[in-house]
């Protein structure tokens, strides 16, 4: 699988980042290990998790994804071969959330324990914390980098203005800056990223790894007009957000390009993200090795100018 440098870091990451949100949610430990094994066999090395995955599942408390990932790395003895990204800041219960220094020092130790490692390659603020001064947050991140517990830091769900403000605070304090951003981005959600984040990231050489890259599965083609919804925990949300005239028009364009190029809709949707200037790559998850191999095919799929024009027009 192709690899790209993540922003200004020394991380040479697979262009497809495996989304660890499914670990401990829609895949159990054995299924997760099979999918992760396939990911590595296919040349992948970049896995994204979060402490909050998958706290939303009844009976879970959060940390399940990190636990499964950590045990898999221990069982395989492959920690040095995996670029581990995880996130903090989302509510973990009992007031455990946010980006205060005190909480960050606790949260990193919890993640390190679950991951069974002594360092995190990319530690990301899961969401902005308006209640904590940016200087406090960035100084705390820098402490973790200096201590060797974290190699690089990134952000998720930040606006361009707050990302720029955070990195300005880091520059003023001589601290580590956010080297990556994780925004939601796909053919049905372009405006927020392209208007402000994209030019900032290109100017400042900030890596971009997109989540919800397949619009929660809508762009795989498994949702059809006037058909029963798939048996998925995300189906009702997909129905509300994407099963409309715009969604069907974009899906039709994706499928027409896929047919012409002998690819699958998912591969086309991912290839469109990969081709975007300044993009590091998309995050996508799979629950079976077969699904994963299909997704990886999108990383090597080359879209011609006609394909990109067709997709750009439909999704504009």
N, C-alpha and C positions, 0 to 999 in steps of 0.2 A: 504494500500500500504506500502511496505517496506520503511524504512527510514535509512539514513546513516548520520554520522557526516561529515560535510564539512571541510576537512583538520583539522587544529588545532582549529577551531572556536567552539563556543558553539551552532552552528546552526545544528539542527537535521532535515535534509531536506528529503522530499520525493525523492525516487530514480529517478522518472520521474520529471523533471523540465518542467513546461509548458512554451512553447515559446511564448512570448507576441508579436512577430513580426506581427502576424495576426490581432491583435486587432486594429481596425480602418483601416485595409487594406482589407482583404478578409472576415472579419466579422464586422458587424455594432455593435452598442452598445448593442442591444437586443440579438443578436446572441452570442456576447462575454460573456454577463452575463450568458446565458444558459450554455455555455461551461465551464466557470469558476465555476459555481455552481456545475456542474457534477464533475469537478476536485476535489473540496473540499469534496463532498459527497463520492467520491471513495478513500479518504484518502490522497489526494495531499495537499501540503502546500507551494510549492516553485514555484514562477512565475518570469520569467526573461524578462525584458523589456529593453528599451534604449530610450534616449531622441530623437534620430534620427528616431525612428519608428513612422509613416511611411511616411517620407518626400518625398520618391520617387513617391508617388501617386499624380497624377495631382490634384491640388487644396489643397493638404495638405502642412503644413509648418513644420512638425515634432512635436513630443509630443503627437500625437493622442493616441498612445498605453498607455502612462502613464495616460492621462486624463481618458480614459475608465476604466483602472484598478483602479484608485483613486476613481472614482464615484461609481464603483461596491463595493469597500470596504466600502465607506461611507454608501451606501444604505443598505448593509448587516450588518454593524456594526462589521466587523470581522477583522479589521486591526491587532489585536494582534495574530490572528490565521494564518496570511499569512506571509511567509518569502519573502520579496520583494527584488529582485535584479534588478538593472538598471545600465545603462552605460552612459558614457560621452566621448567626445573627437572627435566624427565624425562630419563632417561639417554640421552646422545648418544654414548656410547662413550669409551674412554680416560679414564675418570674425570670426564668432563664432565657434571655433573649437580648438582642441589641449588640452594640459595638463599644461599650464602655471598656476601659482597660481591665478592670477587675473581672468582668465576665469573659473577656477574650482570653485571659490567662487560664481560666478554668476550662473554657470550651476547647482550647487547643489540646490540653492534656486529655480531655475526654475523647477527642477524635484520635489522638495518637494511640491511646489505649485500645480503642475499638479496632483501629487499623493494624495494630501490632507492629508498629514501626516507630522510629525515633525522629522522623522528619516527614514533612508534607511538601511535595514539589510545588504545588500552586494552591495557596490558601486564599479563599475568596470571601468577601463580604457579600452575603446572600441578598441583602437589600439595604438600602440607605437607612441610617438611624438619625433622624432629625433631632433626637433628644440628647445626643452626645456630640460635643464639639469635634469637628473633623481633625483638629490638631491632636486631641486625645487618642482618637482611633488610629491615625496614621503613625503616631509615635509608638503606640502599642504594637502595631504590625511590625514596625522597624525593630522593636525589641525582640520579637519572635524570629525575625530574620537574623539579627546579630547573634542570638542564642543558638542558631543552627537548627531550630525546630521547624522552620519554614524556609524554603529556598526563594520563592517569588510570591508576590501577592497580586490579586485581581479583584474585580468587582462584578456584581451581577445586579441587574435591574436598577442601575443608576441612570439618571438623565445625563445628557452631555454636560449640562451646566454643573451638576454636582460632581461628576467625574473630573472635570477640569479644576473645580475648586479643591477637591481632595488632593489632586496631584500638585496643585500650587502650594497647598499647606505642607505637603511632603518636601517639596523643593525648598520652602522657607526654613524648614527644620533640619534639612540635610538628611531626610529619612528615605526609606524605600518608597517607591511610588507604585500605583496600580499599573501593572504591565499588560493587563488584559481586561476585557469587558465581555460579559455574557448576557446578551440581550435576546428577547424573543424576536425571531425573524424568520419569515417564510413567504411564499408567494402571495399569501392572503394577509400579510401583516408587514408592509414595507415602509410606510411613511415615517413612523417614529424613529427607526434606526437611520434611514437614508437621509433624513432632513438635517440632523444635527450630530448624531453619534459618528456616522461614517466619515464625514470630513475631519472631525476632531481626531479620530483614531488614525486616519491616514497621515495627518499632519504630525501627530505625536508618536507615531510608530507603536501604537497600542494594539496588541493582538485581539482578534475578535473570534469568539466561539459561540455560535448561535444555539439557542435552545428552542424547543417546539418547532424544530426544523421541518417536520412533516405535518404541521397543523394538527397535532394530536392524532395522527393517523389518517386524517381526511385525504391527504394528498397521495396516499397509497392506492386509492381507488376502491377501498373496501366498503365505502358508503355509497349507496345508489339512490336516485330519486324513486319514491314510491315503493321502497323495499324496507324490510325489517331492519332495525338497527343491529349492528354487530354486538355480540356478547362481550362488552367491554365496559370497564368502570368509567371510561372517558366519553362514552357514546352520547350521553345526554348533553354534555357540554359542547361536543362537536355539533350536535343537532342545532343547538341554540346559536352558535357562532358562525358556522360555515355552510350549513345546508340551506342556502338561499341562492338567488339568481347569480350573484357575483361568484360564489363558491363553485357552483356548477359550471360556470363559464371558464373559470381558471382550470378546474379539473379536466374539462373537455380539451383545453389547450395542452395541458400536460400529457393527456392520453394520446392526442394526435402526434405530438413530438415523440412520445415513447414508441408508438407504432412505427413511425418512419425510421427511427434509429434502432429498432429491434431491442428496446430496453423496457424496463418496467416503469410505471408512474413514479414510484418511490425513488428510483435511480435518477430520473429526470429532475425531480424536485430538489434532490440533494446536489446534483451536478450544477444546477442553476446557482445555488448558494456558493459552491466551490469556485465558480467562475467570476464571482463578484470581486472587483478590485479591492485589495486590502484585506481580504477575508483570510483568516487562518483555516477555518473549517466548521462544519456543522456538528452539533451533538445529536446523536440519535440512539435510541435503545431498541433492543430486540429481545424476544422471549424464547427464541429457538435458534440453533445454529443456522438453519436454513434461511430464516428471516434475516439474520445478520449478514450472511454471504450476499443476499440480494442488496442490502444497503451498501455494502462495501463496493459492489459493482457501480454504484453511483459516483464514487470517488474517482474512479478511472475513466468514467464516461466523458467524452469530449463533445460538448454541444457546439454545433456550428452556428454561424451568425444568424441564419434563418430561425433556428430553434430558439436562440436567446431573444430575438426580436418578437417571435410569436408569444413567448412567455411574458416578456416585458409588457407587451401591449395588453394582453388579457388581464394582467395583474396590476396594471397602472392605477 
